[in-house]
Amino acid sequence: MTEIAVTVNGRVYREAVEPRLLLSDFLRGRLGLTGTHVGCEHGVCGACTIRFDGVAARSCLLLAVQADGAEIVTVEGLARNGALTPLQEAFRRHHALQCGFCTPGILMAAEDLVSRAARPTRDEIVDLLSGHLCRCTGYTPIVDAIAEVAGA
């Protein structure tokens, strides 16, 4: 077992973990943050996307021990005091989710894009979404929601 200290959604956790434990499994199983979904476990579907030290990352491709000292934000950490973020509100308005399985990962990646790019283009938004699998929406409402918030 290896001791780690990680800040998740503003709270510090000190845990002993197996060296081979995936970060996605740590977040879901140990911390109960089940908004981080696990789909492919190969980094292809994007359902497990989180913010890791301020950058979007696939939690299924990281080990929990790699998170020692890191600051992580999961989808549960987006809303503050029950108020949805502008991006979450736009997803609601544009009906940019159906089953919701892909939504947390897409929200985390989109929050990352909106925070880094001053005014991403629709092409940049589509490129971002090329790393996320959604079987329900056809992506148009998702692109529209992100574009609205990004001012694209």
C-alpha positions as a Markdown table, in Angstrom:
| # | Residue | x | y | z |
|---|---|---|---|---|
| 1 | Met | 0.0 | 0.0 | 0.0 |
| 2 | Thr | 1.1 | 3.5 | -0.7 |
| 3 | Glu | 0.0 | 6.6 | 1.2 |
| 4 | Ile | -1.3 | 9.5 | -0.9 |
| 5 | Ala | -2.7 | 12.9 | -0.1 |
| 6 | Val | -4.9 | 14.4 | -2.8 |
| 7 | Thr | -7.3 | 17.4 | -3.0 |
| 8 | Val | -10.6 | 16.5 | -4.6 |
| 9 | Asn | -13.2 | 19.2 | -5.1 |
| 10 | Gly | -11.5 | 21.3 | -2.5 |
| 11 | Arg | -11.3 | 18.6 | 0.2 |
| 12 | Val | -8.0 | 16.9 | 1.2 |
| 13 | Tyr | -8.0 | 13.1 | 1.3 |
| 14 | Arg | -5.3 | 11.0 | 2.8 |
| 15 | Glu | -5.6 | 7.4 | 1.8 |
| 16 | Ala | -3.5 | 4.2 | 1.5 |
| 17 | Val | -3.9 | 2.8 | -2.0 |
| 18 | Glu | -2.7 | -0.2 | -3.9 |
| 19 | Pro | 0.0 | 1.0 | -6.4 |
| 20 | Arg | -2.1 | -0.4 | -9.3 |
| 21 | Leu | -5.4 | 1.3 | -8.4 |
| 22 | Leu | -6.7 | 3.4 | -11.2 |
| 23 | Leu | -7.6 | 7.0 | -10.3 |
| 24 | Ser | -11.1 | 6.5 | -11.8 |
| 25 | Asp | -11.7 | 3.6 | -9.4 |
| 26 | Phe | -10.3 | 5.6 | -6.5 |
| 27 | Leu | -12.6 | 8.5 | -7.2 |
| 28 | Arg | -15.7 | 6.2 | -7.6 |
| 29 | Gly | -15.0 | 3.4 | -5.1 |
| 30 | Arg | -13.1 | 5.1 | -2.3 |
| 31 | Leu | -14.5 | 8.6 | -2.5 |
| 32 | Gly | -18.0 | 7.8 | -3.7 |
| 33 | Leu | -17.7 | 10.4 | -6.6 |
| 34 | Thr | -19.7 | 8.3 | -9.1 |
| 35 | Gly | -20.1 | 11.2 | -11.6 |
| 36 | Thr | -16.8 | 10.2 | -13.0 |
| 37 | His | -18.0 | 7.4 | -15.3 |
| 38 | Val | -15.9 | 4.5 | -16.5 |
| 39 | Gly | -16.7 | 3.4 | -20.0 |
| 40 | Cys | -13.8 | 1.9 | -22.1 |
| 41 | Glu | -11.0 | 1.9 | -19.5 |
| 42 | His | -8.6 | 2.8 | -22.4 |
| 43 | Gly | -8.9 | 6.6 | -22.5 |
| 44 | Val | -11.0 | 6.5 | -25.7 |
| 45 | Cys | -14.6 | 7.3 | -24.6 |
| 46 | Gly | -13.9 | 10.4 | -22.4 |
| 47 | Ala | -16.5 | 9.4 | -19.8 |
| 48 | Cys | -13.9 | 9.5 | -17.0 |
| 49 | Thr | -12.5 | 13.0 | -17.8 |
| 50 | Ile | -11.6 | 15.2 | -14.8 |
| 51 | Arg | -9.5 | 18.3 | -14.2 |
| 52 | Phe | -6.1 | 17.2 | -12.9 |
| 53 | Asp | -4.0 | 20.2 | -11.7 |
| 54 | Gly | -6.1 | 22.4 | -13.8 |
| 55 | Val | -6.0 | 20.4 | -17.0 |
| 56 | Ala | -8.5 | 17.9 | -18.5 |
| 57 | Ala | -7.3 | 14.3 | -18.1 |
| 58 | Arg | -8.6 | 10.8 | -18.4 |
| 59 | Ser | -8.8 | 9.3 | -14.9 |
| 60 | Cys | -8.8 | 5.8 | -16.3 |
| 61 | Leu | -5.3 | 6.3 | -17.7 |
| 62 | Leu | -3.9 | 7.5 | -14.4 |
| 63 | Leu | -3.0 | 5.6 | -11.2 |
| 64 | Ala | -4.2 | 6.9 | -7.9 |
| 65 | Val | -0.6 | 7.1 | -6.7 |
| 66 | Gln | 0.1 | 9.6 | -9.5 |
| 67 | Ala | -2.4 | 11.9 | -8.0 |
| 68 | Asp | -0.4 | 12.3 | -4.8 |
| 69 | Gly | -0.2 | 16.0 | -4.1 |
| 70 | Ala | -2.5 | 16.9 | -7.0 |
| 71 | Glu | -5.6 | 19.0 | -7.1 |
| 72 | Ile | -8.6 | 17.3 | -8.8 |
| 73 | Val | -12.0 | 18.5 | -9.8 |
| 74 | Thr | -14.7 | 16.1 | -10.7 |
| 75 | Val | -18.1 | 16.9 | -12.1 |
| 76 | Glu | -19.5 | 17.0 | -8.6 |
| 77 | Gly | -17.1 | 19.9 | -7.9 |
| 78 | Leu | -18.5 | 22.2 | -10.7 |
| 79 | Ala | -21.7 | 23.5 | -9.1 |
| 80 | Arg | -21.2 | 25.8 | -6.2 |
| 81 | Asn | -23.8 | 26.1 | -3.4 |
| 82 | Gly | -26.3 | 24.2 | -5.6 |
| 83 | Ala | -25.9 | 26.7 | -8.5 |
| 84 | Leu | -25.1 | 25.2 | -11.8 |
| 85 | Thr | -22.2 | 26.6 | -13.9 |
| 86 | Pro | -23.1 | 28.5 | -17.0 |
| 87 | Leu | -22.0 | 25.5 | -19.0 |
| 88 | Gln | -24.2 | 23.1 | -17.0 |
| 89 | Glu | -27.1 | 25.6 | -17.5 |
| 90 | Ala | -26.5 | 25.7 | -21.3 |
| 91 | Phe | -26.5 | 21.9 | -21.4 |
| 92 | Arg | -29.9 | 21.9 | -19.7 |
| 93 | Arg | -31.3 | 24.7 | -22.0 |
| 94 | His | -30.0 | 23.0 | -25.2 |
| 95 | His | -31.1 | 19.5 | -24.1 |
| 96 | Ala | -27.4 | 18.5 | -24.6 |
| 97 | Leu | -27.8 | 15.3 | -22.6 |
| 98 | Gln | -30.1 | 12.3 | -22.7 |
| 99 | Cys | -28.9 | 9.2 | -20.9 |
| 100 | Gly | -26.2 | 11.3 | -19.2 |
| 101 | Phe | -23.5 | 8.7 | -19.2 |
| 102 | Cys | -21.1 | 10.8 | -21.3 |
| 103 | Thr | -22.2 | 14.2 | -19.9 |
| 104 | Pro | -19.8 | 14.5 | -16.9 |
| 105 | Gly | -16.7 | 13.8 | -19.0 |
| 106 | Ile | -17.9 | 16.2 | -21.8 |
| 107 | Leu | -18.7 | 18.9 | -19.2 |
| 108 | Met | -15.2 | 18.5 | -17.7 |
| 109 | Ala | -13.5 | 18.7 | -21.0 |
| 110 | Ala | -15.7 | 21.6 | -22.1 |
| 111 | Glu | -15.0 | 23.5 | -18.9 |
| 112 | Asp | -11.3 | 23.0 | -19.6 |
| 113 | Leu | -11.6 | 24.3 | -23.2 |
| 114 | Val | -13.7 | 27.4 | -22.1 |
| 115 | Ser | -11.2 | 28.2 | -19.4 |
| 116 | Arg | -8.2 | 28.0 | -21.7 |
| 117 | Ala | -9.4 | 29.4 | -25.1 |
| 118 | Ala | -10.7 | 32.9 | -25.2 |
| 119 | Arg | -13.3 | 32.2 | -27.9 |
| 120 | Pro | -13.0 | 28.7 | -29.3 |
| 121 | Thr | -14.5 | 28.2 | -32.7 |
| 122 | Arg | -17.2 | 25.6 | -33.5 |
| 123 | Asp | -14.4 | 23.6 | -35.2 |
| 124 | Glu | -12.4 | 23.6 | -32.0 |
| 125 | Ile | -15.4 | 22.5 | -30.1 |
| 126 | Val | -16.1 | 19.7 | -32.6 |
| 127 | Asp | -12.4 | 18.7 | -32.3 |
| 128 | Leu | -12.8 | 18.6 | -28.5 |
| 129 | Leu | -15.8 | 16.3 | -28.8 |
| 130 | Ser | -14.0 | 13.9 | -31.2 |
| 131 | Gly | -12.5 | 12.5 | -28.0 |
| 132 | His | -15.8 | 11.7 | -26.4 |
| 133 | Leu | -18.4 | 9.1 | -27.3 |
| 134 | Cys | -22.1 | 9.9 | -27.1 |
| 135 | Arg | -24.7 | 7.5 | -28.5 |
| 136 | Cys | -27.8 | 9.7 | -27.7 |
| 137 | Thr | -27.6 | 13.3 | -28.8 |
| 138 | Gly | -25.9 | 13.4 | -32.2 |
| 139 | Tyr | -23.5 | 16.1 | -30.7 |
| 140 | Thr | -25.3 | 19.1 | -32.2 |
| 141 | Pro | -27.0 | 20.2 | -28.9 |
| 142 | Ile | -23.7 | 19.7 | -27.1 |
| 143 | Val | -21.8 | 21.8 | -29.6 |
| 144 | Asp | -24.5 | 24.5 | -29.4 |
| 145 | Ala | -24.4 | 24.6 | -25.6 |
| 146 | Ile | -20.6 | 24.9 | -25.5 |
| 147 | Ala | -20.6 | 27.5 | -28.3 |
| 148 | Glu | -23.1 | 29.6 | -26.4 |
| 149 | Val | -21.0 | 29.7 | -23.3 |
| 150 | Ala | -17.8 | 30.1 | -25.2 |
| 151 | Gly | -19.2 | 33.0 | -27.3 |
| 152 | Ala | -18.4 | 31.0 | -30.5 |
